[in-house]
């Protein structure tokens, strides 16, 4: 049975007419669970602490994070961090700025990164081996993001628009052991834009920590043409189902389909593409330079859909490990709530209200290709377990240990998977 059919079966369970123990529904409409609590929580909290990170495909390092939630009796949150190591920079964001209380919400953020290294695999899709990559060193990275959300009916229906802008410059390519292959010459720094429009239909019992119901989120992402890049857009359709287990736990499922559509191809002459990247595509060039350029040409030909790998989907693989024009993904995890309470805690460097501690075994599988007819001809899977602390202020502290055919990968993040 393919993942999309499994998802349809689980959705029917999540919204079925049989009442589940421990789930209140005063109206008797079991297909539309009542909200368990107020959807705009006003509990304040803060955190400031040093941390270390080990991000798949990016590297290791350390930093300091500070965050304040529900500032001054409002719903506004602010967070900032600086970090050093294999990636160096700083980031800051302000979320939940209520332009119209509980109706129109603005999020803004930005980041500046002086240097970072990404793993660039020899080809797109899923036919590369674990060590079949070069390291692409980027510098002069800037990024900004804004999102405006209109929310109605106790956050059951939302529409949003967003903008993401970024720039970077390729400085060098290294092999998978860090040895220099080529230092770029004359590489350009270009600004790229992404415009997003989307919606969310939330038929669950809680917006932040759902335990019953279904959630559907379609979105369209458009990258306007720049320089010699393709003019394309991609469409994501994400469906999540939550089946209650006992009085306080849930079995969560997610299905994602992402497809890119090219309106006008970008530059497909590899020599021209190589010149823009400061690389060489001649017969005497290192084959790994040519592979890097070929990936850019493929993106200019087919476009890019949502990738797999990193902290959200296929968590045992590096960030953007699998890229292509078409993606299909299925994930499931059992969110076993060890506690279910409203317990304030104040540890000097962190203050909040703990609502749950979860243990979450999970399994994920996905496929990424450039030709949609090839989906599931090759796939990769991930399994593992996570530990989460859910707080009333809106933060979810998440530690995952994920395994797959390329080994195990730990990750620390501040949101449920599948929500990015």
VOGU-3710 file (C-alpha; in Angstrom, 3 decimals, decimal comma):
1> xxxxxxxxxx> 0,000/0,000/0,000  1,462/3,367/-1,012  1,929/6,105/1,628  -0,894/8,281/0,304  -3,368/5,395/0,708  -2,134/4,743/4,233  -2,695/8,421/5,034  -6,268/8,336/3,720  -6,991/5,333/5,960  -5,574/7,077/9,016
11> xxxxxxxxxx> -7,513/10,279/8,320  -10,712/8,273/8,410  -9,678/6,946/11,826  -8,820/10,422/13,123  -12,188/11,921/12,178  -14,297/8,796/12,597  -17,658/8,857/14,334  -16,598/6,634/17,228  -15,916/8,678/20,366  -12,551/8,006/21,935
21> xxxxxxxxxx> -11,959/7,676/25,667  -10,644/10,792/27,331  -11,564/13,177/24,501  -14,350/15,527/25,474  -16,824/16,724/22,866  -19,681/18,616/24,395  -21,425/19,220/21,077  -21,429/15,563/20,138  -19,745/16,222/16,769  -16,944/13,680/17,056
31> xxxxxxxxxx> -15,701/14,516/13,545  -14,851/18,029/14,771  -13,059/17,782/18,113  -13,539/20,619/20,585  -10,435/22,636/21,354  -8,849/21,417/24,589  -7,881/24,908/25,728  -7,608/28,558/24,741  -5,711/28,734/21,442  -3,828/31,932/22,265
41> xxxxxxxxxx> -1,909/31,137/25,418  -0,763/34,123/27,486  1,715/32,407/29,789  5,030/34,228/29,720  8,391/32,527/29,609  12,018/33,113/28,806  15,177/31,169/28,134  18,844/32,057/27,782  21,466/29,356/27,595  24,572/28,225/25,727
51> xxxxxxxxxx> 24,250/25,250/23,404  26,206/23,030/21,088  24,883/21,861/17,736  25,512/19,058/15,309  23,459/19,717/12,198  23,322/17,010/9,519  25,288/18,117/6,471  26,333/21,470/7,958  28,618/20,785/10,902  29,203/21,300/14,588
61> xxxxxxxxxx> 29,610/24,378/16,729  28,339/26,294/19,731  26,226/29,349/20,448  23,978/31,217/22,844  20,195/31,409/22,498  17,866/33,889/24,141  14,082/33,923/23,854  11,199/35,752/25,515  7,607/34,599/24,991  4,361/36,549/25,387
71> xxxxxxxxxx> 6,192/39,803/26,095  4,522/42,277/28,452  1,182/40,522/28,542  0,969/40,335/24,732  1,238/37,284/22,488  4,509/38,534/20,933  7,641/36,379/21,098  11,241/37,403/20,393  14,351/35,255/20,012  17,966/35,762/19,030
81> xxxxxxxxxx> 21,115/33,697/18,763  24,732/33,881/17,711  26,840/30,858/16,862  30,383/29,859/15,929  32,017/26,740/14,533  31,595/25,138/11,127  28,914/27,761/10,590  29,227/31,261/12,041  26,652/34,039/12,296  23,628/35,402/14,113
91> xxxxxxxxxx> 19,856/35,372/13,754  16,906/37,237/15,247  13,160/36,964/14,962  9,942/38,428/16,319  6,782/36,345/16,047  3,081/36,680/16,825  2,813/40,435/16,405  -0,971/40,843/16,567  -1,846/43,652/14,153  -5,495/42,777/14,765
101> xxxxxxxxxx> -5,839/40,827/18,034  -6,294/37,102/17,420  -6,976/37,747/13,738  -4,021/39,238/11,805  -0,547/38,120/12,894  2,890/39,183/11,616  6,185/37,261/11,928  9,537/38,730/10,881  13,103/37,452/11,063  16,603/37,778/9,693
111> xxxxxxxxxx> 19,995/36,096/9,720  23,562/36,913/8,764  26,094/34,111/8,255  29,748/34,820/7,507  30,556/31,297/6,361  28,914/27,893/6,110  29,632/24,604/4,360  26,943/22,461/2,727  27,227/18,969/1,343  26,588/19,050/-2,401
121> xxxxxxxxxx> 25,898/15,568/-3,746  27,070/14,517/-7,185  23,554/14,340/-8,605  19,954/15,064/-7,699  17,422/12,434/-6,725  18,240/9,438/-4,530  20,949/7,563/-6,449  23,997/8,823/-4,560  26,011/7,131/-1,837  26,730/8,525/1,616
131> xxxxxxxxxx> 30,189/9,878/0,725  29,388/10,869/-2,853  29,510/14,608/-2,208  31,668/17,711/-2,246  31,611/20,473/0,339  30,424/23,811/-1,000  31,719/26,724/1,073  29,460/29,788/1,018  30,064/33,257/2,418  28,348/36,658/2,648
141> xxxxxxxxxx> 25,019/35,007/3,443  22,039/37,136/4,377  18,433/36,115/4,806  15,144/37,752/5,738  11,665/36,344/6,212  8,204/37,768/6,775  4,854/36,052/7,142  1,390/37,571/7,528  -1,355/35,230/8,740  -5,098/35,818/8,907
151> xxxxxxxxxx> -6,728/33,391/11,336  -10,413/32,699/12,002  -12,779/30,352/13,839  -10,550/29,676/16,834  -7,534/29,118/14,534  -9,338/26,415/12,554  -9,037/28,337/9,278  -6,001/30,364/8,234  -4,635/32,043/5,128  -1,105/33,365/4,881
161> xxxxxxxxxx> 1,365/35,110/2,607  5,115/35,055/3,142  8,334/36,343/1,642  11,818/34,868/1,924  14,910/36,567/0,543  18,518/35,417/0,664  21,933/35,861/-0,848  25,167/33,862/-0,818  28,454/33,557/-2,686  30,292/30,335/-3,488
171> xxxxxxxxxx> 33,917/30,628/-2,310  35,305/27,117/-2,783  34,650/23,444/-3,355  36,306/20,785/-1,194  36,182/17,005/-1,255  34,375/15,002/1,417  37,510/15,036/3,566  37,812/18,817/3,444  40,672/19,019/0,931  40,490/21,977/-1,445
181> xxxxxxxxxx> 39,345/21,200/-4,984  39,045/24,734/-6,324  38,879/28,290/-5,064  36,249/30,190/-7,037  37,260/33,170/-9,147  34,783/35,960/-9,839  31,800/34,181/-8,302  28,776/36,483/-8,182  26,649/37,259/-5,123  23,000/37,258/-6,121
191> xxxxxxxxxx> 19,787/37,913/-4,257  17,026/35,316/-4,582  13,356/35,744/-3,686  10,591/33,336/-2,797  6,954/34,372/-2,465  4,506/32,067/-0,701  0,732/31,902/-0,453  -1,037/29,212/1,504  -3,826/28,142/3,822  -4,447/25,814/6,744
201> xxxxxxxxxx> -7,585/23,905/7,683  -7,166/22,703/11,266  -9,790/20,216/12,426  -7,905/19,141/15,542  -8,352/19,580/19,272  -5,367/21,952/19,651  -3,398/24,184/17,278  -0,007/23,767/18,970  -0,168/20,237/20,387  -2,893/18,279/18,561
211> xxxxxxxxxx> -3,979/14,891/19,845  -7,016/14,205/17,691  -8,270/15,232/14,258  -6,794/16,221/10,899  -4,903/19,165/9,481  -4,512/20,134/5,819  -2,060/22,766/4,572  -1,652/23,575/0,867  0,876/26,205/-0,231  2,349/27,635/-3,428
221> xxxxxxxxxx> 5,985/28,776/-3,510  7,134/30,959/-6,422  10,735/31,872/-7,150  10,682/34,834/-9,574  13,313/34,633/-12,334  16,721/36,079/-11,478  19,779/36,276/-13,677  19,859/32,949/-15,537  17,809/30,894/-13,050  14,538/29,172/-13,931
231> xxxxxxxxxx> 11,154/30,825/-13,475  9,275/28,148/-11,566  6,919/27,474/-8,702  6,204/24,446/-6,592  3,056/23,333/-4,810  3,080/21,588/-1,435  0,138/19,648/-0,013  0,609/18,445/3,559  -1,956/16,340/5,421  -1,575/15,339/9,081
241> xxxxxxxxxx> -3,791/12,995/11,074  -3,828/12,513/14,857  -5,355/9,386/16,351  -5,809/9,504/20,149  -4,197/6,766/22,211  -5,662/6,522/25,708  -6,428/9,768/27,545  -3,366/11,858/26,747  -1,250/10,395/23,939  -1,588/10,373/20,164
251> xxxxxxxxxx> -0,408/8,553/17,077  0,557/11,199/14,483  0,804/10,739/10,714  1,958/13,094/7,974  1,808/12,915/4,191  3,526/15,442/1,908  3,426/15,805/-1,849  5,519/18,517/-3,493  5,729/19,223/-7,246  7,686/21,854/-9,181
261> xxxxxxxxxx> 6,384/23,454/-12,385  8,759/25,345/-14,686  7,278/28,260/-16,616  10,563/29,169/-18,287  13,843/27,305/-18,083  16,925/29,078/-16,841  20,411/28,884/-18,275  21,178/25,320/-19,374  24,571/25,937/-20,953  26,960/24,468/-18,349
271> xxxxxxxxxx> 29,849/26,659/-19,484  27,823/29,808/-18,857  26,605/28,467/-15,501  30,176/27,632/-14,488  31,329/31,164/-15,292  28,676/32,649/-13,003  29,723/30,336/-10,164  33,409/31,084/-10,643  34,121/27,486/-11,695  35,600/25,687/-14,700
281> xxxxxxxxxx> 33,622/23,316/-16,933  36,335/22,502/-19,447  37,451/18,944/-20,149  40,481/19,524/-17,951  38,371/20,640/-14,947  37,956/18,466/-11,881  34,925/16,171/-12,435  33,465/17,388/-9,134  33,313/20,939/-10,487  31,362/19,620/-13,450
291> xxxxxxxxxx> 28,999/17,692/-11,153  28,281/20,829/-9,124  27,472/22,750/-12,311  25,325/19,894/-13,649  23,156/20,100/-10,518  22,578/23,806/-11,139  21,666/23,067/-14,752  19,198/20,381/-13,591  17,583/22,901/-11,232  17,301/25,391/-14,095
301> xxxxxxxxxx> 15,650/22,665/-16,181  13,235/20,973/-13,762  12,905/23,402/-10,825  13,095/22,402/-7,175  10,400/20,961/-4,919  10,623/20,586/-1,136  13,740/18,582/-0,302  14,088/15,719/2,177  16,669/15,439/4,941  17,434/17,510/8,022
311> xxxxxxxxxx> 15,467/18,198/11,199  11,941/17,932/9,764  11,661/15,030/7,306  13,990/12,019/6,874  15,791/13,080/10,024  18,769/10,707/9,762  20,022/12,423/6,591  21,784/15,763/6,067  19,848/18,960/5,395  18,545/19,036/1,773
321> xxxxxxxxxx> 20,157/15,606/1,256  17,662/14,661/-1,456  16,602/17,304/-3,974  14,533/17,153/-7,123  11,407/18,400/-8,872  8,964/15,963/-7,232  8,788/14,743/-3,636  6,509/12,343/-1,808  6,845/11,615/1,909  5,103/9,698/4,668
331> xxxxxxxxxx> 5,947/9,895/8,371  4,470/8,592/11,593  5,345/8,917/15,266  3,744/7,812/18,501  3,723/10,839/20,834  3,536/9,148/24,210  2,869/11,763/26,890  4,691/10,720/30,036  3,126/13,693/31,848  0,105/15,878/31,191
341> xxxxxxxxxx> 0,070/18,874/33,502  0,428/22,618/33,938  3,601/22,822/36,002  5,532/26,133/36,226  9,312/25,875/36,381  11,980/28,509/36,950  15,607/27,402/36,618  17,135/30,921/36,537  18,153/30,607/32,883  14,756/29,312/31,727
351> xxxxxxxxxx> 11,224/29,991/32,937  7,996/28,595/31,533  5,024/26,317/32,196  5,511/22,681/31,274  2,424/21,042/29,816  3,799/17,673/28,680  6,895/15,502/28,410  6,790/13,173/25,426  8,632/10,095/24,245  8,158/9,709/20,485
361> xxxxxxxxxx> 9,354/6,702/18,436  9,021/7,514/14,721  9,377/6,154/11,193  9,618/8,080/7,903  9,944/7,168/4,236  10,183/9,328/1,119  11,115/9,554/-2,530  12,581/12,455/-4,564  12,956/12,521/-8,377  13,110/14,916/-11,322
371> xxxxxxxxxx> 10,537/12,984/-13,392  7,243/12,391/-11,532  6,780/8,973/-13,131  9,899/7,757/-11,322  8,519/8,376/-7,804  9,074/5,383/-5,519  11,447/3,728/-7,971  13,941/4,578/-5,210  13,162/5,549/-1,636  14,895/6,126/1,683
381> xxxxxxxxxx> 13,627/5,639/5,215  14,425/6,802/8,741  13,573/5,432/12,176  14,322/6,703/15,643  13,052/8,129/18,892  12,549/11,651/20,205  12,177/13,316/23,579  10,121/16,523/23,802  9,147/19,068/26,407  5,982/20,991/25,476
391> xxxxxxxxxx> 5,455/24,376/27,144  2,441/26,644/27,544  4,276/29,634/26,024  4,515/27,856/22,670  8,037/26,410/22,639  8,537/22,701/22,046  12,021/21,540/22,984  12,848/18,531/20,805  15,748/16,074/20,842  15,707/13,326/18,180
401> xxxxxxxxxx> 18,028/10,410/17,500  17,407/9,104/13,991  18,906/6,169/12,095  18,958/5,057/8,475  21,189/3,341/5,946  23,767/6,136/6,319  24,051/5,867/10,091  22,627/7,660/13,118  22,133/11,390/13,493  21,176/13,365/16,639
411> xxxxxxxxxx> 19,419/16,709/16,319  18,079/19,388/18,642  15,319/21,721/17,515  12,440/23,834/18,821  9,351/22,643/16,948  7,526/19,466/16,071  8,734/17,740/12,885  6,740/18,225/9,665  5,716/21,757/10,724  8,526/23,726/9,033
//
